[in-house]
Amino acid sequence: MRADSEESKEKVYDQINQLYLQGKAIKVREHKSGFPAVTVDTEDIHIITDCISLEQWWLKKKKEGR
C-alpha cells in the first residue's frame, strides 16, 4: 500500500476509521523494514503503509472535525 495513490490510501484509512468508530480493535505496529512504515491490522484489513500519509490523513480529518 505504500506505493498506492493518496486517494486509494485515504479510502482504506477511512474504512479502518469506520471500524474503529464501531469499537473494533485496531492494531498498529512499527514495520521492521527500517522504512518509516507501520502495519495496521483489523477485521479483514491488513496493510503496510507509510507513516507520513497516515499522519497527513489524520491531520486532515482533525481539521474537518471528524
BABA-407228 format. One line per field, with one value per atom (N, C-alpha, C): residue number from 1; residue in one letter; atom name; z, x, y. Coordinates in steps of 0.2 Angstrom, whole numbers, plus 5000, padded with zeros to 4 digits. Layout:
k NUM	... $
r A	... $
a CA	... $
z Z	... $
x X	... $
y Y	... $
***
This chain:
k 1	1	1	2	2	2	3	3	3	4	4	4	5	5	5	6	6	6	7	7	7	8	8	8	9	9	9	10	10	10	11	11	11	12	12	12	13	13	13	14	14	14	15	15	15	16	16	16	17	17	17	18	18	18	19	19	19	20	20	20	21	21	21	22	22	22	23	23	23	24	24	24	25	25	25	26	26	26	27	27	27	28	28	28	29	29	29	30	30	30	31	31	31	32	32	32	33	33	33	34	34	34	35	35	35	36	36	36	37	37	37	38	38	38	39	39	39	40	40	40	41	41	41	42	42	42	43	43	43	44	44	44	45	45	45	46	46	46	47	47	47	48	48	48	49	49	49	50	50	50	51	51	51	52	52	52	53	53	53	54	54	54	55	55	55	56	56	56	57	57	57	58	58	58	59	59	59	60	60	60	61	61	61	62	62	62	63	63	63	64	64	64	65	65	65	66	66	66 $
r M	M	M	R	R	R	A	A	A	D	D	D	S	S	S	E	E	E	E	E	E	S	S	S	K	K	K	E	E	E	K	K	K	V	V	V	Y	Y	Y	D	D	D	Q	Q	Q	I	I	I	N	N	N	Q	Q	Q	L	L	L	Y	Y	Y	L	L	L	Q	Q	Q	G	G	G	K	K	K	A	A	A	I	I	I	K	K	K	V	V	V	R	R	R	E	E	E	H	H	H	K	K	K	S	S	S	G	G	G	F	F	F	P	P	P	A	A	A	V	V	V	T	T	T	V	V	V	D	D	D	T	T	T	E	E	E	D	D	D	I	I	I	H	H	H	I	I	I	I	I	I	T	T	T	D	D	D	C	C	C	I	I	I	S	S	S	L	L	L	E	E	E	Q	Q	Q	W	W	W	W	W	W	L	L	L	K	K	K	K	K	K	K	K	K	K	K	K	E	E	E	G	G	G	R	R	R $
a N	CA	C	N	CA	C	N	CA	C	N	CA	C	N	CA	C	N	CA	C	N	CA	C	N	CA	C	N	CA	C	N	CA	C	N	CA	C	N	CA	C	N	CA	C	N	CA	C	N	CA	C	N	CA	C	N	CA	C	N	CA	C	N	CA	C	N	CA	C	N	CA	C	N	CA	C	N	CA	C	N	CA	C	N	CA	C	N	CA	C	N	CA	C	N	CA	C	N	CA	C	N	CA	C	N	CA	C	N	CA	C	N	CA	C	N	CA	C	N	CA	C	N	CA	C	N	CA	C	N	CA	C	N	CA	C	N	CA	C	N	CA	C	N	CA	C	N	CA	C	N	CA	C	N	CA	C	N	CA	C	N	CA	C	N	CA	C	N	CA	C	N	CA	C	N	CA	C	N	CA	C	N	CA	C	N	CA	C	N	CA	C	N	CA	C	N	CA	C	N	CA	C	N	CA	C	N	CA	C	N	CA	C	N	CA	C	N	CA	C	N	CA	C	N	CA	C	N	CA	C $
z 5000	5000	5000	5002	5002	4995	4990	4983	4980	4984	4981	4981	4977	4977	4983	4985	4991	4991	4986	4986	4988	4985	4987	4995	4997	5004	5008	5007	5011	5011	5006	5006	5011	5011	5016	5023	5024	5031	5033	5029	5031	5033	5029	5031	5038	5039	5046	5051	5050	5055	5056	5051	5052	5057	5056	5060	5068	5068	5075	5078	5074	5077	5079	5076	5078	5084	5087	5093	5091	5085	5083	5085	5087	5089	5083	5083	5078	5081	5077	5080	5075	5077	5073	5076	5072	5074	5069	5072	5068	5063	5057	5052	5053	5053	5054	5048	5042	5036	5037	5042	5043	5039	5035	5031	5036	5036	5041	5039	5041	5040	5046	5045	5050	5047	5051	5049	5053	5050	5053	5051	5057	5057	5060	5057	5060	5055	5058	5054	5048	5042	5036	5033	5036	5033	5036	5032	5035	5030	5032	5027	5030	5026	5027	5024	5027	5024	5027	5024	5026	5032	5036	5042	5040	5035	5033	5030	5025	5023	5028	5032	5038	5042	5044	5048	5045	5038	5034	5034	5033	5033	5040	5045	5052	5053	5051	5052	5048	5042	5038	5041	5044	5047	5053	5057	5063	5061	5055	5053	5050	5048	5045	5051	5057	5063	5063	5060	5060	5065 $
x 5004	5000	5004	5011	5015	5015	5015	5016	5009	5003	4997	4996	4991	4989	4986	4987	4984	4977	4973	4966	4965	4968	4967	4969	4974	4976	4970	4968	4963	4957	4955	4949	4950	4956	4957	4957	4961	4961	4954	4949	4943	4939	4940	4937	4939	4946	4949	4946	4945	4942	4935	4931	4924	4924	4928	4929	4930	4935	4937	4931	4927	4921	4916	4916	4911	4914	4920	4923	4927	4929	4933	4940	4944	4951	4955	4960	4964	4971	4975	4982	4987	4991	4996	5003	5007	5014	5019	5025	5031	5033	5034	5036	5043	5046	5053	5057	5055	5059	5064	5063	5068	5065	5060	5057	5052	5050	5045	5038	5037	5031	5028	5021	5018	5013	5012	5007	5001	4995	4989	4984	4982	4978	4971	4966	4959	4954	4950	4945	4948	4946	4949	4954	4956	4961	4968	4973	4979	4984	4987	4991	4997	5002	5008	5008	5009	5008	5013	5015	5020	5017	5021	5018	5016	5020	5018	5011	5009	5002	4997	4998	4993	4993	4998	4998	4995	4996	4993	4985	4983	4976	4973	4976	4974	4973	4978	4978	4972	4971	4965	4959	4958	4952	4950	4956	4955	4953	4956	4954	4946	4944	4937	4932	4935	4931	4928	4931	4928	4931 $
y 4994	5000	5006	5006	5011	5015	5011	5014	5016	5015	5017	5024	5027	5034	5036	5043	5046	5044	5045	5043	5036	5032	5025	5023	5026	5026	5029	5034	5038	5033	5030	5026	5020	5017	5012	5015	5020	5024	5025	5027	5029	5022	5017	5011	5008	5009	5007	5012	5018	5023	5021	5019	5017	5011	5006	5000	5002	5007	5010	5013	5017	5020	5015	5009	5004	5000	5002	4999	4993	4992	4986	4988	4982	4983	4985	4989	4991	4990	4987	4986	4989	4994	4997	4996	4994	4992	4995	4997	4999	4993	4994	4989	4988	4982	4981	4982	4985	4986	4992	4996	5002	5008	5007	5012	5015	5022	5024	5022	5016	5012	5009	5008	5004	4998	4993	4988	4990	4989	4991	4984	4982	4976	4977	4975	4975	4971	4967	4963	4960	4962	4959	4963	4969	4974	4973	4971	4970	4974	4979	4983	4985	4987	4991	4997	5003	5009	5014	5019	5024	5028	5030	5034	5041	5044	5051	5052	5047	5048	5047	5042	5041	5047	5050	5056	5062	5063	5068	5067	5061	5059	5061	5059	5060	5068	5072	5079	5082	5079	5082	5080	5074	5073	5077	5079	5083	5090	5092	5099	5099	5094	5093	5092	5090	5089	5083	5078	5071	5066 $
***
